[in-house]
Amino acid sequence: MRVKHLTEEALLELAGQRLSTNDRQLAEKHLVECAACRREFADFQFVHSVIGHMAEIGYQEALGEPARDLIKNRKEFAFPWTPALAVVAGCLCVLAILLFYPRMIPAVNASELLSDAMQHETDGSKAAGFRIQVSGQICASGRRSEQLVLLETSVRCHSALQHINKTRWASGNPLSARTYAAWRSALKHRTDHVIKNNASWEIRTIAEEDDTVREASLELRASDFHPTKLTLDFIDDEEVSISEDTEPLPAVLPVADIVTKVVPPKPQYVDNPGDLLEVQAWMALHQLNADSGWEAIVLRNGPDVRVKAVVPDDNRKQAVEKEFAAYPGISLEIHFAANPGDISDLFPARIHITGEAPALATDWLRQQYENSEARAEFSNQALRFSQKILGRAFIVDKLEKRRAALAHCSCEKDMAALVEAEKRSLGELEAGLSANIEPMFSARPGSSSHVLTLAEAMRLDASLHELLWRGSDSADTTFDASLQQVNSLLIRN
């Protein structure tokens, strides 16, 4: 719903106190809710006050005494045309100044102010507290948008928070010059205004093509360019303001205080939509069996969630697209294995043996298997297990880190369950490898309740490559030493 504004005629009549009682009450009610009309009304009030003041001074000087005494003591009155004309001319000058003199600083200074403000911001600084407000109603409070405390559950507040979640201000500290500058820079067409107040600067940007935000303004403290208030005017809703708040977040009273005190409503933490989408993306990969560590990964950049995958053929590509069709907020980047592109952030790094020496287990393999095909099958089977273990350990490592980052989210429990499922799969792969390479040991490697970390999986993979694929040129590396390394990793408790 687009917000309606009072016409200039209505504001002019209101400033001159010429509206009827009913119309005046309606106009004043609108001014309470509309900041834009309040600003314009203040301009008209100023014009009226200047005209009235100049007229009063002009008449007094022309008559030589107060007007009321003149009316009382003189029977005849000759209108002072010369002073009156001077008053009219002066008023016209004032109107010309108000209408045509640029009260706003040129738009180029918006970039300069934002640059100064960003220089005062540091990445390591704590986000200031803030409150989200709609038409005088405080909706939420927090220090980072990932940990909002919902103070009001009205439809108006819900709509405002939904709108904010679609913008760049959905995560991190919304009172940030960097975030405002990033939004402003992304606009192809915009109009900037900079207003200097007594103790602050106000940067106002009108977006001509943004589908969500029609206009935004950022207030900066004049002394140090510290952002103190952000105002967002959404296309189809009311104006939302986010202002700095030094008050602590509301907390639930201790149990001991409940007997004697009225307990405030329990704070409701609003989950970041990006967090929810990320967990859904990881779970979708698990459902697809695309969580091997060698096919797909979930990447996060602020509120944006992206899945990057390398698939063998078009059938697999269609399967991935079908699974994620239910999550339009998750973007997909799918490549074919024949032309994967940059995969540096997709797969785990493997330790490559650079030597040209034969595999350390070459003699042992010849003793065990006369057939070269049997030797190759044994080696390849073990190396396939090793690759799967490394990939799964890579996924577990990623999930555990993201689980820690999402500790505040209600979706953390889903992430925890997913981590446990991945660890079970990793344990099964380790057991399979132990059974496969059992002939290399005098006794079968013992089972372990401990699953390998990513670093341990990388060492295991490197040791098996030295044993079964290619040895290093180092004289210190022996068959027995590498075999012992593999055994110690697999039986670790």
N, C-alpha and C positions, 0 to 999 in steps of 0.2 A: 504494500500500500504506500503510494507516494505521499509524503507529508505536504499538506496544504499550507500556504502562507497568506498573511494579510496583504492586501493591495497597498500601493503607495498612497492612494487616495484615503483609504481607511486609516492608515497610520498618521497621515497629515491631519485628518479631522480629529483623531484621538489626541494628538499633540496640542491641537488648538482648543480642546475641550468642547467640541461642537457635535459630538455624537450623542444620541439619545441614551438614556440610562440603560436600557436593555442591550443596545449595541455596544456600549462602553464595557459592560460587564462581560459580554462574550469576547470582546477583543482583549481585555485584560486577562481573562482566563487562558486565551491562546498564548499570550506573551509569557505566561508562567512556564509553559511547556516548550516553547520554540525559541531557541537561542538566536537563530538568524533574524527573526522578527524583532527580538529585543534589541539587537545591535542596530538595526535600521531605525527603530523607534527612538533610540537614544540620539541618533543623528537629527531627526526631526525636532526632538525636544530642544536640542542645542540651538538649532536655527531659530526656533520661536523665542527662546530666552534671549538670544543676541538681538533680535529685532525689537523685542519688547524693551530691553535695556537701553538700546540706542534711541528708541523713540522717546523714552522717558527723559533721558538726558537732553535730547534736542528740544523738547517742549519747555523744559525748565529753563534752559539757557535763553530760549527765544522770549519767554514771558518774563524772565527775571525773578520769578517767585513761584512757589508751588502752584500747580494747576488748580487745586481745590480752593486756594485763597483767591485766585483770579476769578473763579466762577462765583465765589461768595461776594466779593467786594466790587466787581465791575458789572455794569449793566450792559455795556456794549462790548462787542468782541470782534476784533479784526484778525482774521486767520494769518499766522506768520508764514507766508509762503516760502520765503527764502530758507529759513531753518528747516522747514518740512521737506523741501526738495533735497537739502543736504542729507537729511535722515534717510530719505528714500534711496538716494545714490549710495549712501554707506551700506544700506541693507543689501542692495543689489551687488555690491562688491563682496560682501560676506557670502552671499549665496553663490556667486561665481567661484569664490575660493573653495567653498565646501563641495561644489559640484564638479569642478574641473581640476583642482589641485590634487595631485596624487597623494592620498594619505597613506598609501601602502608603498613599501620599499620595493624597487624593481625585483623581478623574479630571480635574477641571477644571484642575489644574495641568499636565496634559499640554500643553494649548494654550498656556499661559504659557511653559513651557519651550521649546516649538518656536518660539514667537514670539521669545524671547530668542536662540535659536540662529540663526534666520534673519536677525536684525539683525546678527549677527556675520559672516554670509556676504556676500560681494560677488560680483557677476556676473563681474567681471574677474579674480577670484582663480583661481590654478591649482588644478586638481583634485588632491587628495592621492592618493598612491599607495595601492593597496589589493590585498589578496589574497582570493581566493574559496576557501573551505575547506568540505569536507563530511566530517563524522565524523573529523576529524584529518588528512584528506588534502587537500593544497593542489592545487587544480585549475587556477587561472589567476591571473595578476597583470597589473596595468596601471595607467594613469593616467586613461584614459577608456575606457568600455566599447567604443568604436569601435576601440580598439587593444589588445585583450586579448592577452596572451601565454599560450598554452596550455601549461601545465607538466605536465599529466597527461591522458592520453587514455582513461581507464577509462570503463566504462559509467556508473558512478556520477557521474563528473564531467560527462560528456556530458549526462546527464539533468538535472543541476543547472543547467547553462548554458542548456539548452533552457527550463527553467522560468523562469529569470531573464529570458530574452528575451521572455516573455509579459507581463511586468510593467512598471510605470513605471520600474523601475531598469535597463531595458535599454539606456538611452543616457545619456550625461553622467556625472557623478560620482555613484556610488551612495551614497557617504557624504555625503549632503546632507540637511539638515533640511528644505529646501523640497520635495524629492521625497517624503520621508516624510510631510510635512504634506499634500501633495496627495493621496497615496494614502489617508491617514486621513480627510481631508475628504470624499472621494468615497464613503466607506462610509455607507450609510443607518443601519445598526445596528452598533454596536461597543461594546466594553468596554475601558476604558483603566485601566492601573495605572502608577503612578510610584514607583520605588524609589530611595531615596537610599543610595548606597554611600559608602565612605570618601572617594574622590576623583572620584566620577562620579555622574551621574544615569542611570537606565535608564527609558525609556518603553516600555511593553509594551502593544500593542494587539491585541485579539482580534477578528477579522473574522467576523461572523456570516453574511454572504451572499457573500463573495468566492469566486469559483469556482476561484481559483488559490492564493492565500495564506490560510492558516488563522490564522496569528498572526505578528506582526512585532515586533521590539524594536530600539530605537536607543539606544546608549549615548553620553552626552555628557560631556565633560570638565567637571568642576565649576567649574574656574577661569575658563573662557571659553566654555563651552557648545559646544565644538568636537566634532563627531561623530567617534567613534573606532571604532565597530563597529555593524554592522547584522546582525540575525539574521532569517532568513525561514524559517518553518515551512510548507511546502507541503502541500496537501491530501493528495496521494497519494505523498509522497516524504519523504526525510530532511530534517533541519534543515540549512540552508545559512547559513554566516556569512561576512560580508564585513568584514574588519578593516583598519585603517589600516596601511600598510607604508611604511617609509622607505627600504627597500633599493631600489637601482636595478633596472630591468628587466634580465633576462638578455640577453646579447648574444653573437653568434657571435665567436669569437676571430679576430684577424687571421691572414692566411695564413702570415706568418712564424712565428707561434707554434704552428702545427699540428705542426711537426716535434718539438717538445720538450714539448708539453702535450697533454693529452687534451681534445679539442674537445667541448663540451657539445652536446646535441641542438639542432638549429636551431629557434629559436622559431617557433611556428605562430600566425599572427595570425588571430583569429576574426572573420569578417565580421559586421557588424551586420545582422540580418535586414531592418531598415528600409531600409538602403542597397540591398540586393539587390532588395527589392520596388520601390523607386523606379526603379531602372534598368530593371526589367522593365516598369514602367508606361510609361516613355518609349519603350521599344522596341515595346510594343503599340500606342501611338499612331502610331508610324511605320508599322507594318504596316497600320493602318487608314487611312492617309493623312489622319489627323486632326491632323497636326503642321504645319498651315498657319499657325498663329499666330492663327487666327480661329475655331477650333472647340473646342479642348480644351487643358488645361494640367495638369501634375502639381504638386500642392501637398504640402509636407512639414511636419509638426509633430512633432518628436521622432521616436518610433518609428512614428507614424501616417503613412500614405501615402494621399492622396486625389486622385482625378481629377475635375476639374470640366469639364463640357462643355455647349455650347449646340448643339443639333441642329435640323435643319429639320423633321423629321417622325418618326413612330413607327418607320418602317423603319430609319432611321439609329440611333435609340435602341436598337433590338433588336440591331443589328450591334455597337454598342459594348458592350452587356451580354454578348453572346456571346463577344466577344474577351477580356473580363476575367473570364469565368466560371472560367477556370483559375487565377485569382489571388484567392482568397477574402480574403486579407489586405489587398487594396486596396479602399478604399471608393469608391463612385461617386456623384457628384452631377450629374445630367443635367437640363437645362432645355430647353424648346422655344424656338425663335427668336422665336415670337410673344409669349412672356412670359419673357424671359431672367433677370429679377431683377438682382441686383448682379453686374456683370461688370467691376468695377474692377480685379480681380486676374487677369482672364482674357485680355484683349486688349491689344495695344500701344496706347499713346496716340498720336493723330494731331494734328498741328499744324493747327488750324483757321484759315483766313483769314477775318478778321472784316469785311473791307471790302465795299463794294457795287459796286466798279468792275468793268467787264467783264474777261474773261480777257485776259491780256497778248497771247496769240496770236490774238485774234479777227480782226484784219486779215489776218494771215498765212493763217489757215484759209480766209477768204473768197477770198483770191487763189488758193489751191491747190484748193479744192473749191467748185464752184458750188452743189452740192446740200447742203442743210442736214443731210440724213440722213448723207451721207458725212462731213461735218464732225463730227457727233456720234459716228459710229462710230470715227473716228480718235481723238478725245479719250477716249472711253470705253475703248477698247482700251488706250491708254497708261496711263490711270488704274487699270485693272484690274491691269496688270503692276506698277504702283507699289504697289498695296495688297498684292499677293502678296509682293513683295520686302520690304516692311515687316514683314509677318507672319512670313516665314521668318527675317529678321534677328532678330526678337524671340525666336524659338525657339532660334536659334543662341546668342544672348546668354545665355538661360536655361541651356542645356545646358553652355556653357563654364564658367559660374559653379558649377553643380552638379558638373561634372567636377573642378574644383579642390577642392571640398569633400569629394569622395570619393576623393582621391588615395591614401588608405591602404587602400582596398578593392580586392579582386581584381576587382571588377566595373568598375573604372576603365577597363580596356581596352575593354570593351563600350561604355562611355560615349564613349570617344575615337573609336571606329569610327562611332558614331552622329553625333557632331559632324561628322566628315569627310563623311558622307553628306548631312547637312543643308547643309553648305557647298557641295557640288557642286550640289545643287538650287538654292541661292541664286544660284550663278554662272550656271546655265542661265537663270534668270529674268532676270538682268541682261542677258544676251546677247539674250534675246527682246525686252526693252524697247528695247535699242539698235537692233535691226532695225526695230522698230515706228516709232520716231520718227526714223529716218534721213532722211526728207524735210525735216525741220526744219533740218538741218545742211548746209553746203556739201560736207562730206565725212562719211562714216559714222563715228560714234564708234568709236574703237579698242577692241579687246577688252582685258580686264584679268585677270590671275591673282589679283588681290586682290578679296575679297568685301567687301561693304559692312558696316560695323559698324552697330549699331542706331541710333546718333546720326546717321550718314551717311544711312542709309535714311530716317530721319525728315526730314532736310533735303531729300533727293531728292523725297520725297512732297509736301512743302510747296511746293517749286519747281514741280513739275508741276501742282499744283492752281492755283497762280497763273497759270501759262501757259495751262492748258486749261479751267479751271472758273470761277474767280472771282479777280479781281485785288484787290490791297490798295489802300487809299486813299493809300498813301505815294507821293510823287512821285519818291522815290529808286529805286523798283523799276521796272525797264524790261524789255522783252521780251528785249533782247540780254543784259542782266545775268543774268536768270533762266535763259536758254538756256545761257549760259556756265557757270553753277553746275551745271546738269544734266550738261553735257559733262564738266566736271572731275571729277565724282563717278564717272561711268561709265568714264572712261579711266584712272583712278588706278592706278598700278602699285605 
